[in-house]
Amino acid sequence: MSRAETFIHPSAVIEPGAKIGAGCQIGPFSLIGPEVTLGAGVIVKSHAVITGWTDLGDDCVVFPFACVGEIPQDLKFAGERTRLIVGARCRIREGATLNTGTAGGGGVTRVGDDCLFMTGAHVGHDVQVGNGVILANQAALAGHCIIGDRVIIGGLSGVHQHVRVGAGAIIGAVTMVVSDVMPYGLVQGPRGVLDGLNLVGLKRRGLDRAEIGAMRAAYTELAREDGTLHERAQALHDTTDSAHIREMTGFLLADSGRHYLKPQ
């Protein structure tokens, strides 16, 4: 179908007030709530639910039995009007759940462009997700997490509430992350430990060998035993010319109120 054609299956329920963009395709037995806005070219497959005060960007695809925009799984939620904003070209696979925000957490759950949420993945209330993020099957983000661009979170992994995961990091499968993860870090193990850099991701991004080598040397420096991690990060931050290393050290120097996974 061309972008100009919109198709709504007769069995779909489109509640009054919903805004449906040009070229959307709404499959059978799906539900679109009254405060939902679908951008152009959005595809909603059969039996999907999009509800709440929810915006989906252009060309998103929502697969069967996904639930997008339901209220938070937070006992403190008292029915306040909060929001979910999803960027363009995101794919929300079967059974995935994305919740709106809470008044206590800023009121908005936000997802960037080009993200993939695989089967059963969960994005909790007030989470802020960057661009190009992948949550593999059954991965879960608890409330208030901040996930940087191009992060990959492996299947059956969980990220504790309020944790920050820096850009370009990768979390292995079946991993529990309870502390902040610096940009480009590699985390793995049942109780996640920082075990190097996401070298595969850096190579895929096209970084040259010299830059990757400098980042690996910086990681080794951060893993040294002398002084504190903060002192080592500050020393690197003050002396490096690499934007990527400064991104790593700036993350570690920020006061998030949480512990960090320390380089091994």
C-alpha positions in Angstrom: 0.0 0.0 0.0 1.1 3.6 -0.6 1.5 6.0 2.3 -1.7 7.8 1.1 -3.9 4.7 1.8 -5.2 4.0 5.3 -6.7 0.6 6.2 -8.6 -0.1 9.3 -10.0 -3.7 9.8 -13.7 -3.8 10.5 -13.1 -5.6 13.8 -10.6 -3.1 15.1 -11.8 -0.7 17.8 -10.8 3.0 17.3 -12.1 5.0 20.2 -13.4 8.5 19.6 -10.6 11.1 19.8 -7.8 8.8 18.5 -5.7 10.5 15.8 -4.7 8.1 12.9 -2.0 9.3 10.5 -1.9 8.9 6.8 -1.2 5.4 5.5 -1.7 3.6 8.8 -2.8 0.0 8.8 -4.8 -1.2 11.8 -5.3 -5.0 12.0 -8.1 -7.1 13.3 -9.2 -7.1 16.9 -6.8 -4.3 17.8 -7.6 -1.4 20.1 -6.6 2.2 19.7 -7.5 4.4 22.7 -9.0 7.9 22.7 -5.8 9.8 23.5 -3.6 7.9 21.1 -1.8 9.6 18.2 -0.4 7.4 15.4 2.1 9.0 13.0 2.1 8.3 9.3 2.5 4.8 8.1 2.2 3.1 11.5 1.3 -0.6 11.3 -0.7 -2.1 14.2 -1.1 -5.8 13.8 -3.9 -8.0 15.1 -4.8 -8.1 18.8 -2.5 -5.2 19.7 -3.5 -2.6 22.3 -2.4 1.0 22.1 -4.0 3.1 24.9 -3.3 5.9 27.3 -1.9 9.3 26.3 0.4 7.8 23.8 2.2 9.1 20.7 3.8 6.7 18.2 6.1 8.2 15.5 6.0 7.5 11.8 6.5 4.0 10.5 6.4 2.2 13.8 5.2 -1.4 13.8 3.3 -2.9 16.7 3.0 -6.7 16.7 0.2 -9.0 18.0 -0.6 -8.9 21.7 1.8 -6.0 22.5 0.4 -3.5 25.0 1.6 0.1 24.5 0.6 2.9 26.8 -1.0 1.2 29.7 -0.7 2.6 33.2 2.5 2.1 35.3 3.1 -1.0 37.3 3.7 1.2 40.3 1.5 1.0 43.5 2.0 4.7 44.0 0.3 5.5 40.7 -3.0 7.3 41.6 -4.5 7.7 38.1 -2.7 10.9 37.2 -2.6 11.8 33.5 0.8 10.8 32.2 2.3 10.1 28.9 4.3 7.7 26.6 6.1 9.1 23.6 7.7 6.7 21.1 9.9 7.9 18.2 9.9 6.9 14.5 10.5 3.5 13.0 10.4 1.5 16.3 9.4 -2.2 16.2 7.4 -3.4 19.2 7.2 -7.2 19.0 4.7 -9.7 20.3 3.8 -9.3 24.0 6.0 -6.3 24.7 4.8 -3.8 27.2 5.6 0.0 27.3 4.0 2.0 30.2 3.3 5.7 30.7 5.0 7.8 33.3 4.2 8.7 36.8 3.7 12.2 38.4 6.6 11.4 40.7 9.0 10.5 37.9 8.4 13.4 35.5 5.2 12.1 33.9 6.7 10.9 30.6 8.1 7.7 29.4 10.1 8.5 26.3 11.6 6.2 23.5 13.8 7.4 20.7 13.9 6.5 17.0 14.7 3.1 15.5 14.4 1.0 18.6 13.6 -2.7 18.7 11.7 -4.3 21.6 11.6 -8.0 21.1 9.1 -10.5 22.3 8.0 -9.9 25.9 10.3 -6.9 26.5 9.2 -4.4 29.1 9.8 -0.6 29.3 8.7 0.6 32.7 7.3 4.0 33.8 9.4 7.2 33.4 12.2 5.3 31.5 14.1 7.4 29.0 15.4 5.3 26.0 17.7 6.7 23.4 17.9 6.0 19.7 18.7 2.6 18.1 18.3 0.7 21.4 17.6 -3.1 21.3 15.9 -5.0 24.1 16.1 -8.7 23.3 13.4 -11.3 24.3 12.0 -10.8 27.8 14.5 -8.1 28.8 13.0 -5.6 31.3 13.7 -2.0 32.2 12.4 -1.0 35.7 11.1 2.5 36.3 13.2 5.7 35.9 16.0 4.0 34.0 18.0 6.1 31.5 19.3 4.1 28.5 21.7 5.8 26.1 21.8 5.5 22.3 22.6 2.2 20.6 22.5 0.1 23.9 21.8 -3.6 23.5 20.2 -5.5 26.4 20.3 -9.3 26.1 17.4 -11.7 26.6 16.1 -12.4 30.1 18.1 -9.5 31.5 16.8 -6.9 34.0 17.9 -3.4 34.7 17.1 -2.1 38.2 15.1 1.1 38.7 17.0 4.4 38.4 20.0 2.8 36.7 21.8 4.6 33.9 23.3 2.7 31.0 25.6 4.8 28.9 25.6 5.0 25.1 26.9 2.0 23.1 27.0 -0.4 26.1 26.0 -4.0 25.8 24.4 -6.2 28.5 24.7 -9.9 28.0 21.8 -12.4 28.4 20.4 -13.4 31.8 22.1 -10.5 33.6 20.9 -8.4 36.4 22.2 -4.8 36.4 21.9 -2.9 39.7 24.5 -0.2 39.1 25.2 2.4 36.4 27.1 1.2 33.3 29.6 3.5 31.6 29.3 4.2 27.9 30.6 1.4 25.6 30.9 -1.0 28.5 30.4 -4.8 28.3 28.3 -6.3 31.2 27.8 -10.0 31.7 27.2 -12.6 34.4 24.1 -13.4 36.5 24.9 -10.5 38.8 26.3 -8.2 36.1 30.0 -7.1 36.2 31.7 -4.7 33.8 34.0 -7.0 31.9 35.5 -4.8 29.2 34.2 -2.7 26.3 31.6 -3.4 23.7 34.3 -4.0 21.0 31.8 -5.5 18.5 29.6 -2.5 18.7 32.5 0.0 18.3 33.7 -1.8 15.2 30.2 -1.9 13.7 30.0 1.9 14.2 33.1 2.2 12.1 35.5 3.5 14.7 39.1 3.2 13.5 41.6 0.9 15.2 43.5 3.7 16.8 40.5 5.1 18.5 39.4 1.7 19.8 42.9 1.1 21.0 42.9 4.4 22.9 39.5 3.5 24.5 40.8 0.1 25.6 43.9 1.8 27.1 41.6 4.2 29.0 39.5 1.3 30.3 42.7 -0.4 31.6 43.6 2.9 33.3 40.2 3.0 34.9 40.6 -0.5 36.2 43.8 0.2 38.0 43.8 -0.3 41.8 45.6 3.0 42.9 43.4 5.9 43.9 39.6 6.0 43.5 37.7 5.4 40.3 36.6 9.1 40.5 40.2 10.2 40.7 41.3 8.0 37.8 38.3 9.2 35.7 39.0 12.8 36.4 42.7 12.4 35.4 41.7 10.8 32.1 39.0 13.4 31.5 41.5 16.2 31.9 44.2 14.8 29.6 42.4 13.1 26.7 41.5 14.5 23.4 39.2 11.7 22.5 35.5 12.5 22.5 34.6 8.9 23.2 36.9 8.7 26.2 35.5 12.0 27.5 32.0 10.5 27.1 33.1 7.5 29.3 34.8 9.6 31.9 32.1 12.3 32.0 29.5 9.6 32.7 31.6 8.3 35.6 32.1 11.8 37.0 28.4 12.7 37.0 26.6 12.5 40.3 23.8 10.1 39.7 23.3 9.1 43.3 24.0 5.5 42.5 27.0 3.2 42.5 28.8 2.3 39.2 29.9 -1.0 37.9 33.6 -0.8 38.2 36.0 -1.8 35.4 37.5 -5.3 36.0 
